[in-house]
Amino acid sequence: MHVISDTLLTNNPMNTQKSSRCLLLQNTKNHNRSKSVIRKINRKPIWAAVLAFVLSYVATVQATVYVTADNGTTNLFGSLDVATGQFTQINTTTPLFFAMTTGQGGQIYGADLNSGNLFTISPSGVTAPFGSVTAPSAFYGLAYSRATGNFFADNLDPMNVTLYSIAGNGNSSAPVGVLAGPNSGIFPTGNLTFGPGGNLYFDYSSDTVNGSNSQLYKVNTSTGALTAIGSGLNTDILALFSDGTNLYGVDSFVTSDIPVYSIDTTTGVATQVSTVTGLPGSDDYFVDTATSVPDTGSTSTLLFLAFSVLVVGNRLRRGARC
């Protein structure tokens, strides 16, 4: 855990690479009648049951969760199986992504700590510059709003954590409001995501020594005002991500036995579902940020199957009429 100072933020990239794993702000200031009846009894339940199954399966298609991790020297990009905790490395990247989000068409975006710039990231881990916006200090959270088509990011500097709105093309930004001020706590990487209900979620710990019992908040995207959910996650600080239905977090404070949690957005309580495995064996990698990308190919196939079932079912019903 490191304290931000003006000097820290203005040092060269080699010094900032791991200098701000988590930040402590200090005040530096889903043809007879009987035959017809038989058809109606036997056929309709079959196609209806199949349709129900297909639709329910569509609703539960697994997305791919992508994560980044680093040890101060090597920046990893890979996938994470939330149920088992298995990390699978895909690539290494030059940018150090402390924040990621998923936009239209499943495009992944990331914010680089060292340059402050935004990048697109392919599923194979290939990066390319995106837009012209640069973080005033460092973006620790990045979230794409499907409702408005723009991004939100939180910038951490020696005094405040400030919410910014970034245009959908990445070429302009504007401050929205202050999320937290001096001496307010320790802030994780990957701390911002849209989740259930279309709400923007954020977390940090007011424990300025240990970063314990992180608190979940709902963010007002018009003002930056925070509304606490429950009385604590009972976890370290977490990098947040969502599949659109559920909210998750992965511990960004430790480098061994890294827990993955599901989070109840009503009570604000986190429940561990797995432990991260598969990172290089040196136990010195932090998980930095995570984002969930819908499996659009599988979903499209299943939706086509559902439509086919509807068509077949409709024909069966027509054939069963007296």
Buried (B, 14 or more C-beta within 10 A) or exposed (E): BEBBEEEBBEEEEEBBBBBBBBBBBBEEEEEEEEEBEEBBEEBBEEBEEBBEEBBEBBEEBEBBBBBBBBBBEEBBBBBBBBEBBBBEBBBEBEBBBBBBBBBEEBBBBBBBBBBBBBBBBEBEBEBEEBBEBBBBBBBBBBBBBEEEEBBBBBBBBBBBBBBBBBBBEBEEBEEBBBBBEEEBBBBBBBBBBBBBEEBBBBBBBBBBEEBBBBBBBBBBBEEBBBEEBBEBBBBBBBBBBBBBEBBBBBBBBBBEEBBBBBBBBEEBBBEBBBBBEBBEEEEBBBBBBBBBBBBEEBBEEBBEBBEEBBEBBEEBBEEBEE
